[in-house]
């Protein structure tokens, strides 16, 4: 074999060792392409990792992040997504505020704020899961700014497992509405 002067050559023993095989049917059983990508690459390239939850979101009445901007302040909502960021900046008076950014794949990220009083009630659940379902109320900040004041978080994976085990008429975790929020409720 002739190698040009401008081409790199590596001294490799031939034959090359086996690469460890490919994906077998046993590896695929019960898994989606996204599951395999998340397992092996720690990211999903074929679809958003939340796409598998979208049917559950419809049953629970989860508001897509892309629609939060159209809701008035004080509207009760359920939001869900994969945690993209968590911040606990220092605050005056020593009370901790937790900011969580959730990505549901619908567009902009939902920003959820847990104030001190909510944290006392929910404990570490806000930090304990990668996939969150949150009940809260919209909070407007300017013409286009909107966030959600979090009142109660759940582990979305646990909610999904429970919904698979329950009869079709009851798809909710404790305290999550068993029927979708047919209309968003404005605080009275």
MOMOPE-V703738 format. One record per helix or strand of 2 or more residues. SS is the DSSP state (~ for helix, > for strand). FROM is the first residue (numbers start at 1). TO is the last residue. If there is no record, write none. Layout:
ss->SS from->FROM to->TO
ss->SS from->FROM to->TO
//
This chain:
ss->~ from->25 to->28
ss->~ from->33 to->41
ss->~ from->51 to->60
ss->~ from->65 to->70
ss->> from->75 to->87
ss->~ from->92 to->94
ss->> from->98 to->103
ss->> from->110 to->114
ss->~ from->116 to->126
ss->> from->131 to->141
ss->> from->145 to->155
ss->~ from->156 to->165
ss->> from->185 to->186
//
